Amino acid sequence: MKAPETKKKEKRFTKDAIRKDFKKNWFAYLLLVPIIIWYLVFCYAPMGGISIAFKDFKPLLGFARSKNVGFKHFIDFFTGPYFFRTVKNTFLLNLWGLALGFTAPIILSLLLNEVKNMKFKKLVQTITYMPHFISLVVICGMIHIFTQPGGIVTQLVDAITGTSHGSLLGFASMFRPIYTISGIWQNVGWDSIIYLSAMSSIDPGLYEAADIDGAGRFKKMIHITIPQIMPTIMILFIFAVGGLMASGHEKIILLYNSLTYETADVIATYVYRRGLQEASYSFSTAVGLVSSIVNFLLLYITNKIAKKHTDVYVF
């Protein structure tokens, strides 16, 4: 005879349990207050401004008195001359970052995890962390210097290609490699911290058992380390795909110019030019809203796929 199945009792939060928990952890809840206020003020309160995407917004008239135009700005964007270019550049630039920038910290953390000399390991970590703390304006200034005529990167490219270049930032074909590689250099060390933290929690007994079985470093990396940190990789990958249509516009604005618009002009920079420089507030809000909706859909679809095929998902 089969034993009767026992149903797991669902834990329900009662008012008394919440009150007791609050009295016990009141300081932890107090620390949440500034974060909640920040999100309410800077993330949720401005969402009311989305309504101007459906209006011909005039600052002097305000939200209520500005004329409603429905989906006019969305149609203008979809049928405009810059729609295909901005969407393509945004997607390709972030795809480059996803393919190279996302995998580089994983590879670095795997290599550092195999280093037994602690002094050398700390030295490499310090060197790779440092660019993350340099101001973005300074980083872009360094990139301009390195890629100008006679710059170290320009000379290296000239030696490899056997040609002579002026400033590399003046060539549209060079913008994506420069943007992606400089991003890896800036963030690879900092982004590897979370993977190294995940590796530190791996049970040493797994490696000892692998040593007894005669597994080398590479096999232990493939069969133990990577599977153990895969949940962390999947969570970060889902969020990375969710931001596939969003780019770091500050860095692009500091690096691009009219000669590189063909490959460098993304949705965020287009919104910046139309919204702040040309004061087309309604149009730029509509474009930004489209980008946000696409990002949400990408996040939702990726999470659904991960939830279906793996045990790791965000929501």
C-alpha positions in Angstrom: 0.0 0.0 0.0 1.2 3.5 -0.8 1.8 5.8 2.0 -0.7 8.7 2.1 0.7 11.9 0.6 1.3 14.7 3.1 0.4 18.1 2.0 2.9 20.8 2.8 1.4 23.6 4.9 1.7 26.9 3.2 3.2 29.6 5.5 0.9 32.5 5.8 2.0 35.8 7.2 -0.3 37.1 9.9 -0.4 40.6 11.4 1.1 39.3 14.6 4.0 37.6 12.8 4.7 40.8 10.7 4.5 43.0 13.8 7.0 40.7 15.7 9.3 40.6 12.7 9.2 44.4 12.4 10.0 44.8 16.1 12.9 42.4 15.8 14.4 43.8 12.6 13.3 47.4 12.8 16.8 48.7 12.0 17.0 46.6 8.8 13.6 48.0 7.7 14.8 51.5 8.5 17.7 51.1 6.1 15.2 50.4 3.3 13.5 53.8 3.7 16.1 55.9 1.7 16.1 53.3 -1.1 12.3 53.2 -1.3 12.2 57.0 -1.3 14.8 57.1 -4.1 12.8 54.7 -6.3 9.5 56.6 -5.6 11.0 60.0 -6.4 13.3 59.1 -9.4 11.7 56.0 -10.9 7.9 55.9 -10.2 7.0 59.6 -9.9 8.4 60.5 -13.4 6.3 57.7 -15.0 3.4 60.2 -15.1 5.3 62.1 -17.7 4.8 59.1 -20.1 1.5 60.7 -21.0 3.3 63.4 -23.1 4.1 60.7 -25.6 0.5 60.9 -26.7 0.3 64.7 -26.6 1.8 67.7 -28.5 3.4 68.8 -25.3 4.1 72.5 -24.8 5.8 73.4 -21.6 3.9 76.7 -21.3 0.5 74.9 -21.6 1.4 72.0 -19.3 0.2 68.4 -19.3 -3.5 69.0 -19.1 -3.8 71.8 -21.7 -1.5 70.3 -24.3 -3.3 68.8 -27.3 -3.8 65.1 -27.5 -2.4 63.5 -30.7 -2.7 59.8 -30.0 -0.1 57.6 -31.6 1.2 60.3 -34.0 4.7 60.4 -32.5 5.0 56.6 -32.6 4.0 56.5 -36.2 6.4 59.3 -37.0 9.2 57.3 -35.4 8.3 54.0 -37.1 8.0 55.7 -40.5 10.9 58.1 -40.1 14.3 57.9 -41.8 16.2 57.1 -38.7 14.1 54.2 -37.3 16.0 51.4 -39.0 19.4 52.9 -38.4 18.9 53.6 -34.7 17.3 50.2 -34.0 19.9 48.3 -35.9 22.8 50.2 -34.2 21.3 49.7 -30.8 20.8 46.0 -31.3 24.2 45.3 -32.9 26.1 47.4 -30.3 24.5 45.6 -27.4 24.8 42.2 -29.2 28.6 42.8 -29.4 28.5 43.7 -25.7 26.5 40.6 -24.9 28.8 38.3 -26.9 32.1 39.7 -25.7 31.5 41.9 -22.7 29.3 39.3 -20.9 31.6 36.4 -21.5 34.9 38.2 -20.7 34.3 38.4 -16.9 33.3 34.8 -16.8 36.5 33.7 -18.5 38.6 36.0 -16.3 37.0 34.7 -13.1 37.6 31.1 -14.3 41.3 31.8 -14.9 41.7 33.7 -11.6 40.1 30.8 -9.8 42.8 28.5 -11.1 45.7 30.8 -9.9 47.3 29.4 -6.8 49.8 32.2 -6.3 47.7 34.6 -4.1 50.1 37.6 -4.6 49.9 37.3 -8.4 46.1 36.8 -8.2 45.6 39.9 -6.1 47.8 41.9 -8.4 45.8 40.9 -11.5 42.5 41.7 -9.6 43.7 45.1 -8.6 44.9 46.0 -12.1 41.6 44.8 -13.7 39.5 46.5 -11.1 41.1 50.0 -11.4 39.6 51.1 -14.8 36.1 50.7 -13.2 36.8 53.6 -10.8 38.0 56.0 -13.4 35.5 58.7 -14.4 33.7 57.9 -17.7 34.8 61.4 -19.0 38.4 60.5 -18.3 38.0 57.1 -19.9 36.6 58.7 -23.1 39.4 61.3 -23.0 42.0 58.4 -22.9 40.2 56.7 -25.8 40.4 59.9 -27.9 44.1 60.1 -27.1 44.8 56.4 -27.9 42.9 56.5 -31.2 44.1 59.9 -32.5 46.7 60.0 -35.4 49.9 58.6 -33.9 48.0 57.2 -30.8 49.1 53.8 -29.5 45.9 52.0 -30.6 46.1 53.7 -34.0 49.7 52.6 -34.5 48.7 49.0 -33.5 45.9 48.9 -36.0 48.1 50.4 -38.7 50.7 47.7 -38.0 48.2 44.9 -38.1 46.3 46.1 -41.2 49.3 47.5 -43.1 47.5 50.7 -43.8 47.6 54.2 -42.4 44.7 55.7 -40.5 43.9 59.1 -39.1 41.8 59.2 -36.0 40.1 55.9 -35.6 37.0 57.6 -34.1 36.5 59.2 -37.5 35.8 55.8 -39.2 32.3 54.4 -38.8 33.5 50.8 -39.1 35.8 51.3 -36.1 33.2 52.6 -33.6 31.7 49.2 -32.5 35.1 47.5 -31.8 36.4 50.6 -30.0 33.2 50.9 -27.9 33.1 47.2 -27.1 36.7 46.6 -26.3 37.0 49.7 -24.2 33.9 48.6 -22.3 35.5 45.2 -21.6 38.7 46.9 -20.4 36.7 49.2 -18.1 34.4 46.6 -16.5 35.9 43.1 -16.9 37.6 43.1 -13.5 34.6 44.6 -11.6 32.1 42.3 -13.2 34.1 39.2 -12.4 33.7 39.8 -8.7 30.2 38.2 -8.6 31.5 35.1 -10.3 34.5 34.8 -8.0 32.1 35.1 -5.1 29.9 32.3 -6.5 33.0 30.1 -6.9 34.1 30.7 -3.3 30.9 28.9 -2.2 31.6 25.7 -4.2 32.1 22.7 -2.0 35.9 21.8 -1.9 34.9 18.1 -1.6 33.8 18.2 -5.3 37.3 19.1 -6.4 38.8 16.5 -4.0 36.6 13.8 -5.5 37.6 14.9 -9.0 41.3 14.8 -8.0 40.8 11.2 -6.8 39.2 10.4 -10.2 42.2 11.8 -12.0 40.5 14.9 -13.5 42.8 17.7 -14.5 42.2 21.5 -14.1 40.3 21.9 -17.4 37.9 19.0 -16.7 37.3 20.3 -13.2 36.5 23.7 -14.6 34.1 22.3 -17.2 32.4 19.7 -15.0 32.4 21.4 -11.6 33.1 25.1 -11.6 30.9 26.1 -14.6 27.9 24.0 -13.6 28.1 25.3 -10.0 28.1 29.0 -11.1 25.6 28.5 -13.9 22.6 29.8 -11.8 24.5 33.1 -11.4 25.4 33.2 -15.1 21.8 32.6 -16.1 20.4 35.3 -13.8 22.8 37.9 -15.1 22.3 36.7 -18.7 18.5 37.3 -18.4 19.0 40.8 -17.2 21.6 41.4 -19.9 19.2 40.3 -22.6 16.5 42.5 -20.9 18.7 45.5 -21.6 19.5 44.6 -25.2 17.8 47.7 -26.6 19.4 50.1 -24.0 22.9 51.5 -24.5 25.2 53.6 -22.3 24.4 56.8 -24.1 26.8 58.9 -22.0 29.8 57.1 -23.4 28.4 57.1 -27.0 27.8 60.8 -26.8 31.4 61.4 -25.6 32.8 59.3 -28.4 30.7 59.6 -31.5 30.5 62.4 -34.1 28.7 63.1 -37.4 31.1 60.8 -39.3 30.2 57.8 -37.2 26.4 58.3 -36.9 26.0 55.4 -39.4 27.1 52.8 -36.8 27.1 54.8 -33.5 23.7 56.6 -33.5 21.5 54.5 -31.2 18.0 55.0 -29.8 19.3 56.7 -26.6 21.4 59.2 -28.5 18.6 59.9 -30.9 16.3 60.6 -28.0 18.9 62.9 -26.5 19.3 64.9 -29.7 15.5 65.2 -30.3 14.5 65.7 -26.7 17.1 68.0 -25.3 18.8 69.6 -28.3 15.7 70.1 -30.5 13.1 70.3 -27.6 10.8 67.6 -29.1 9.8 66.3 -25.7 6.7 64.4 -26.9 8.5 62.6 -29.7 11.5 61.7 -27.6 9.3 60.4 -24.9 7.5 58.2 -27.4 10.8 56.8 -28.7 12.0 56.1 -25.2 8.7 54.4 -24.3 9.1 52.1 -27.3 12.6 51.1 -26.2 11.4 50.4 -22.7 8.6 48.2 -23.9 10.9 46.2 -26.1 13.4 45.7 -23.3 10.6 44.5 -21.0 9.4 42.0 -23.7 12.9 40.7 -24.1 13.3 40.3 -20.4 9.9 38.5 -20.1 10.5 36.2 -23.0 14.1 35.3 -21.9 12.8 34.6 -18.4 10.0 32.4 -19.7 12.5 30.4 -21.8 14.9 30.0 -18.9 12.0 29.0 -16.6 10.9 26.3 -19.0 14.2 24.7 -19.7 16.2 25.4 -16.5 15.5 25.9 -12.8 16.8 29.4 -12.8 14.6 32.4 -13.5 13.9 35.9 -12.2 10.2 35.9 -11.8 
